[in-house]
Amino acid sequence: MKINNKQLKNLSVQTESGQELGTLESFNIDVESQSILEYHIKPSSLVEKLIQGALTIPRGQIIDITQQKIIVKDTFSGEKEGFQKLHQVLEKKKSVVLNKK
């Protein structure tokens, strides 16, 4: 499947467990290998409060890209200090949802 930059921009970005992280804002390309190195995410309001700034996800953390969304590993890592707190909040939310079933 081919997807162009206009289709990629503003795609929803979610963890594999379905937690909304935000939308794709931009990406960096390695000109030598002609491949995407990292994705810059405009955080959702919850995520933005926790990490205070842009969210950069390396390509190795991406599980799948469809025409509707980008799915990242639940254990994605990034450059911000708030990631540990973000993971704790998402894990807590995930366990609450699992306990309701």
C-alpha positions, 0 to 999 in steps of 0.5 A, a space after each residue: 500500500 502506498 500512502 502520501 505525505 498528505 494522507 499521513 499528516 494528521 493521522 491519529 496516533 494510538 498505542 497498540 492497546 488503543 490509547 490516543 496519543 495525538 495526531 501526526 504533525 510531521 516526520 524526518 527522513 534520512 536522505 541516504 536511505 530514503 526512509 522515515 527516521 522519526 515521527 513528530 506527534 501533536 499530543 492529545 490534551 491528556 498527553 500534552 499535559 503530561 509531557 509538555 511539548 512535542 512527542 517524537 517517536 522513532 520509527 522502530 516503535 511503529 507497529 502499523 500504519 493504515 489509512 486511518 491511524 498509526 499504531 505504536 508499541 505500548 512501551 514506546 520511548 521518546 525524548 521527554 522526561 514525562 514519558 515515564 509518567 505517561 506510561 504509568 497513566 496509560 497502564 493504570 487506565 488500561 488496567 481499569 478497562 481490563 478490570 471492567 470486563 
